[in-house]
Amino acid sequence: MWVDIPGVLGRGYRTFLYNHIAQLQPDIVIMMNSGFGDGIQYDVSYAWPSDLVAIERGVPPEVGYPKYRTIEGKEYYLPGEVCDPIGENWFFVPGDKPRPDEELLNILQSCRNRGVNLLLDVPPDKHGLIPEETVQALLRLRKNAAL
């Protein structure tokens, strides 16, 4: 489950929300979106608790990022997740085209090589449909990545 802009919730409510969701769905993965970054820095006061570290609109450096973090005296495994839209916008905007095939493949390969998940945002149009141009870009990505 993705919780966007968690800092506005405050630490107490974030903790309550995290625990409540985890109680209802024990196998769920919860991410308090920490926003832009390369996965190296993590703002506990803004995005804790969380099961993932958000890496928004970028990839971790080639040397990697810390997958284990000590938070309030305890060590936690916090894998990274790259969050990026297929085009320029998170939401459907007429005329927003998918990125070039080479760029999408580079993002995917960088994520695989650096051990992070990729959440590729694919916004539906105002009718709830994925535009054909986007579908074709995804099919080419699958082919180019040999998936």
C-alpha positions in Angstrom: 0.0 0.0 0.0 1.3 3.4 -1.0 0.8 6.3 1.5 1.7 9.5 -0.3 3.0 12.7 1.6 3.0 10.9 4.9 4.7 13.8 6.7 1.4 15.6 7.0 0.0 12.8 9.0 2.4 13.1 11.9 4.3 10.3 13.5 1.6 9.1 15.9 -1.1 8.8 13.2 1.4 7.2 10.7 2.2 4.6 13.3 -1.5 3.9 14.1 -2.3 3.7 10.4 0.7 1.4 9.7 -0.2 -1.0 12.6 -4.0 -1.0 11.7 -3.4 -1.8 8.0 -0.8 -4.5 8.9 -3.3 -6.0 11.4 -6.1 -6.1 8.7 -3.7 -7.4 6.0 -0.7 -9.2 7.6 1.1 -9.9 4.3 0.8 -6.3 2.9 3.8 -4.2 2.1 3.3 -0.6 3.2 5.4 2.3 1.9 5.2 5.7 3.4 6.5 7.7 0.4 9.6 9.5 1.5 9.7 11.3 -1.9 12.6 12.3 -4.0 15.9 10.8 -3.4 18.4 8.1 -4.3 17.7 5.8 -1.4 20.8 6.8 0.6 19.0 9.3 2.9 15.9 8.4 4.8 13.9 10.9 6.8 12.5 8.9 9.8 10.5 12.0 11.0 8.7 12.2 7.7 8.1 8.6 6.6 8.5 6.1 9.4 7.2 3.4 9.8 7.5 1.9 6.4 8.5 -1.4 4.7 10.2 0.2 1.8 12.4 3.2 1.0 11.0 5.3 -1.9 13.4 6.3 -4.6 11.3 8.7 -6.7 12.2 9.8 -10.2 15.7 8.4 -10.1 17.7 5.2 -9.4 20.1 4.5 -6.6 23.8 5.2 -7.3 25.8 2.4 -8.9 27.5 1.7 -5.5 24.0 0.9 -4.1 22.1 2.2 -1.1 21.9 1.0 2.5 19.3 -1.8 2.7 19.7 -2.1 6.5 19.1 0.9 8.7 19.2 1.5 12.4 16.1 3.4 13.4 15.5 4.2 17.1 18.0 1.6 18.2 16.7 -1.3 16.1 18.0 -2.6 12.8 15.5 -2.9 9.9 15.7 -4.3 6.4 14.3 -1.6 4.1 14.6 -2.5 0.5 14.2 0.3 -2.1 11.5 0.9 -4.6 12.0 3.2 -7.6 8.8 5.0 -8.4 8.6 6.6 -11.8 5.9 7.4 -14.3 6.1 6.0 -17.8 5.8 9.5 -19.2 6.5 12.8 -17.6 3.3 13.0 -15.4 2.0 10.8 -12.7 -1.6 11.3 -13.8 -3.1 11.2 -17.3 -2.4 14.3 -19.2 -3.4 14.4 -22.9 -0.3 14.4 -25.1 2.0 13.0 -22.4 3.8 10.3 -24.3 5.7 7.3 -22.9 9.5 7.9 -22.6 11.7 6.5 -25.3 12.2 2.7 -25.2 15.9 3.0 -24.4 15.2 5.2 -21.4 12.6 2.8 -20.0 14.9 -0.1 -20.5 17.7 1.7 -18.8 15.5 2.4 -15.8 14.4 -1.2 -15.6 17.9 -2.6 -16.0 19.4 -0.1 -13.4 16.7 -1.2 -10.9 17.5 -4.9 -11.5 21.2 -4.4 -11.3 21.0 -2.3 -8.1 18.5 -4.6 -6.3 15.4 -2.4 -6.1 11.8 -2.9 -7.1 10.4 -0.8 -10.0 7.0 0.7 -9.6 6.3 2.1 -13.1 3.3 4.4 -13.0 1.0 3.8 -16.0 -1.9 6.2 -15.7 -5.3 5.4 -17.3 -7.1 8.0 -19.4 -10.3 9.7 -18.3 -12.3 6.6 -19.3 -10.2 4.3 -17.2 -8.3 2.8 -20.1 -4.6 2.6 -20.7 -3.8 4.5 -23.9 -2.7 2.2 -26.8 0.5 4.1 -27.2 1.4 3.2 -23.6 0.4 -0.4 -24.0 2.7 -0.6 -27.0 5.5 1.0 -25.0 5.0 -1.7 -22.2 5.0 -4.5 -24.8 8.3 -3.2 -26.3 9.8 -2.9 -22.8 8.9 -6.5 -22.1 10.5 -7.6 -25.4 13.6 -5.4 -25.0 14.1 -6.7 -21.4 13.6 -10.3 -22.5 10.9 -10.8 -19.9 
